[in-house]
Amino acid sequence: MVRRPPDPLPIPFATCLGNRRGWRAGMAFTAIGFVLLLPSGCRCFNYDREGAVPAEVAACRHYAHLSIAALDRGDVERAERLASQAVESYPQDAQARRTLAEALWRRGKATAAIEQIGAARKLAPHDPTLLVQLGEMYLALDQWEAARELAADALDADPDSSRAWLLRGDTFRAAGRTDEAIADYTRASGLAPHDPQILRRLAVASLVRQQPQRALAYARVLVDHYAPGEPPADALDLQGAILADLGRWNDAANVFAQAAALQATPERFCRLAEAEILSGQPSAARETLDRVLASHPQHVQGLALLSRLNESAAMRR
């Protein structure tokens, strides 16, 4: 039986300008996005069983498949409509209700989504995936205790559920109980060693624990998980933040440049400019800031960095 400890509050976002602790706290928030709800793996339903089925069941599966495809395309309005048709065709199908819950959640209809998961649980009361899905929803709604209880119930049903260990770890991390979070993330990693979300959590939690070398090792494994040249920008953001925390500003600048090339945002360019300033590349930093301020003339962090750069140049004259 997995115990259900009590719970507290999440770690706030902090600005990263010129402050290593800020880099750590800010990236702990941004790199995780705190919790990634309803990953694609949870939608792989077994709708391909052999044998004849009643017409209403066949219709339910048909609409559910179409809804899943719409979710994968990002067409959540169509996904909701199709999933609703699936549930109307055969209300006793728990998986169809899960699909509808995901579509509703993505459309910001949290109460309706939770109602659908509740109905699905009545149909499949011991399904650990449903317990985790509901726990992720409660976690996103800041209901840490409820989320942790659901994670514990899921682990009672399936101790080998990496998502359940990940969910419980997230509730501990939100409560500032980093050691317990890392213990649960490590259990999750043992069950799914190549899961990028688990690697990301381990990197961020290690950084919060003030173990930047370990965090960097996890971040590198995360980036290496993807094909060369294909890591997502936020994975590079995390690696760059850890390098910055270690004071390796030149390496951080190189990684931030890769992230900005993949997905250009003013914030990424400001991180790059900060790293360029601290690695002794003022000309490169000025060019980077010119790109920020050309499209966002009133960008607060960009203006602050430019002022800092100008003051430094004046002192050298």
Solvent accessible surface area in square Angstrom, and as a share of the most:
residue,aa,sasa,rsa
1,M,196,0.88
2,V,29,0.16
3,R,205,0.75
4,R,113,0.41
5,P,29,0.18
6,P,101,0.63
7,D,30,0.16
8,P,68,0.43
9,L,130,0.64
10,P,57,0.36
11,I,42,0.22
12,P,103,0.65
13,F,108,0.45
14,A,34,0.26
15,T,92,0.54
16,C,18,0.11
17,L,62,0.31
18,G,44,0.42
19,N,75,0.39
20,R,122,0.45
21,R,180,0.66
22,G,5,0.05
23,W,0,0.00
24,R,36,0.13
25,A,27,0.21
26,G,2,0.02
27,M,4,0.02
28,A,1,0.01
29,F,89,0.37
30,T,51,0.29
31,A,3,0.02
32,I,3,0.01
33,G,48,0.46
34,F,28,0.12
35,V,19,0.11
36,L,77,0.38
37,L,45,0.23
38,L,7,0.03
39,P,51,0.32
40,S,74,0.48
41,G,56,0.53
42,C,9,0.05
43,R,17,0.06
44,C,112,0.67
45,F,23,0.10
46,N,92,0.47
47,Y,11,0.04
48,D,111,0.57
49,R,122,0.44
50,E,173,0.78
51,G,62,0.60
52,A,111,0.86
53,V,53,0.30
54,P,76,0.48
55,A,84,0.65
56,E,82,0.37
57,V,15,0.09
58,A,45,0.35
59,A,34,0.27
60,C,0,0.00
61,R,27,0.10
62,H,103,0.46
63,Y,59,0.23
64,A,0,0.00
65,H,80,0.36
66,L,64,0.32
67,S,0,0.00
68,I,25,0.13
69,A,42,0.33
70,A,0,0.00
71,L,2,0.01
72,D,91,0.47
73,R,149,0.54
74,G,49,0.47
75,D,56,0.29
76,V,38,0.22
77,E,98,0.44
78,R,88,0.32
79,A,0,0.00
80,E,25,0.11
81,R,124,0.45
82,L,11,0.05
83,A,0,0.00
84,S,31,0.20
85,Q,65,0.29
86,A,0,0.00
87,V,16,0.09
88,E,133,0.60
89,S,30,0.20
90,Y,64,0.24
91,P,56,0.35
92,Q,102,0.46
93,D,15,0.08
94,A,16,0.13
95,Q,56,0.25
96,A,0,0.00
97,R,37,0.13
98,R,11,0.04
99,T,1,0.01
100,L,11,0.05
101,A,0,0.00
102,E,3,0.01
103,A,0,0.00
104,L,13,0.06
105,W,37,0.13
106,R,99,0.36
107,R,95,0.35
108,G,65,0.62
109,K,80,0.34
110,A,27,0.21
111,T,101,0.59
112,A,35,0.27
113,A,0,0.00
114,I,34,0.17
115,E,110,0.50
116,Q,35,0.16
117,I,0,0.00
118,G,27,0.26
119,A,29,0.23
120,A,0,0.00
121,R,76,0.28
122,K,173,0.73
123,L,76,0.38
124,A,29,0.22
125,P,76,0.48
126,H,152,0.68
127,D,33,0.17
128,P,31,0.20
129,T,43,0.25
130,L,1,0.00
131,L,9,0.04
132,V,1,0.00
133,Q,2,0.01
134,L,8,0.04
135,G,0,0.00
136,E,12,0.05
137,M,0,0.00
138,Y,46,0.18
139,L,1,0.00
140,A,42,0.33
141,L,71,0.35
142,D,89,0.46
143,Q,84,0.37
144,W,14,0.05
145,E,98,0.44
146,A,32,0.25
147,A,0,0.00
148,R,1,0.00
149,E,71,0.32
150,L,14,0.07
151,A,0,0.00
152,A,0,0.00
153,D,42,0.22
154,A,0,0.00
155,L,1,0.00
156,D,57,0.29
157,A,52,0.40
158,D,48,0.25
159,P,77,0.48
160,D,99,0.51
161,S,18,0.12
162,S,23,0.15
163,R,48,0.17
164,A,0,0.00
165,W,15,0.05
166,L,20,0.10
167,L,3,0.02
168,R,32,0.12
169,G,0,0.00
170,D,1,0.01
171,T,0,0.00
172,F,5,0.02
173,R,5,0.02
174,A,0,0.00
175,A,15,0.11
176,G,47,0.46
177,R,59,0.21
178,T,19,0.11
179,D,86,0.45
180,E,68,0.31
181,A,0,0.00
182,I,17,0.09
183,A,55,0.42
184,D,5,0.02
185,Y,0,0.00
186,T,74,0.43
187,R,128,0.47
188,A,0,0.00
189,S,22,0.14
190,G,65,0.62
191,L,71,0.35
192,A,26,0.20
193,P,75,0.47
194,H,132,0.59
195,D,44,0.23
196,P,31,0.20
197,Q,41,0.18
198,I,2,0.01
199,L,10,0.05
200,R,8,0.03
201,R,3,0.01
202,L,3,0.01
203,A,0,0.00
204,V,0,0.00
205,A,0,0.00
206,S,0,0.00
207,L,0,0.00
208,V,41,0.24
209,R,85,0.31
210,Q,123,0.55
211,Q,59,0.26
212,P,30,0.19
213,Q,121,0.54
214,R,120,0.44
215,A,0,0.00
216,L,3,0.02
217,A,54,0.42
218,Y,57,0.22
219,A,0,0.00
220,R,105,0.38
221,V,77,0.44
222,L,0,0.00
223,V,24,0.14
224,D,113,0.58
225,H,81,0.36
226,Y,57,0.22
227,A,49,0.38
228,P,135,0.85
229,G,67,0.64
230,E,118,0.53
231,P,14,0.09
232,P,46,0.29
233,A,7,0.06
234,D,51,0.26
235,A,0,0.00
236,L,5,0.03
237,D,6,0.03
238,L,0,0.00
239,Q,23,0.10
240,G,0,0.00
241,A,0,0.00
242,I,0,0.00
243,L,4,0.02
244,A,0,0.00
245,D,9,0.05
246,L,43,0.22
247,G,26,0.25
248,R,89,0.32
249,W,32,0.11
250,N,81,0.42
251,D,51,0.26
252,A,0,0.00
253,A,5,0.04
254,N,81,0.42
255,V,13,0.08
256,F,2,0.01
257,A,42,0.33
258,Q,94,0.42
259,A,0,0.00
260,A,5,0.04
261,A,89,0.69
262,L,91,0.45
263,Q,102,0.45
264,A,67,0.52
265,T,38,0.22
266,P,25,0.16
267,E,81,0.36
268,R,26,0.09
269,F,19,0.08
270,C,0,0.00
271,R,24,0.09
272,L,15,0.07
273,A,0,0.00
274,E,1,0.01
275,A,0,0.00
276,E,16,0.07
277,I,31,0.16
278,L,73,0.36
279,S,35,0.23
280,G,59,0.57
281,Q,62,0.28
282,P,47,0.30
283,S,83,0.54
284,A,31,0.24
285,A,0,0.00
286,R,84,0.31
287,E,119,0.53
288,T,10,0.06
289,L,0,0.00
290,D,77,0.40
291,R,153,0.56
292,V,2,0.01
293,L,27,0.13
294,A,87,0.67
295,S,75,0.48
296,H,83,0.37
297,P,80,0.50
298,Q,144,0.64
299,H,32,0.14
300,V,125,0.72
301,Q,30,0.14
302,G,0,0.00
303,L,74,0.37
304,A,41,0.32
305,L,0,0.00
306,L,39,0.19
307,S,53,0.34
308,R,75,0.27
309,L,3,0.01
310,N,67,0.34
311,E,107,0.48
312,S,41,0.26
313,A,17,0.13
314,A,54,0.42
315,M,164,0.73
316,R,153,0.56
317,R,227,0.83
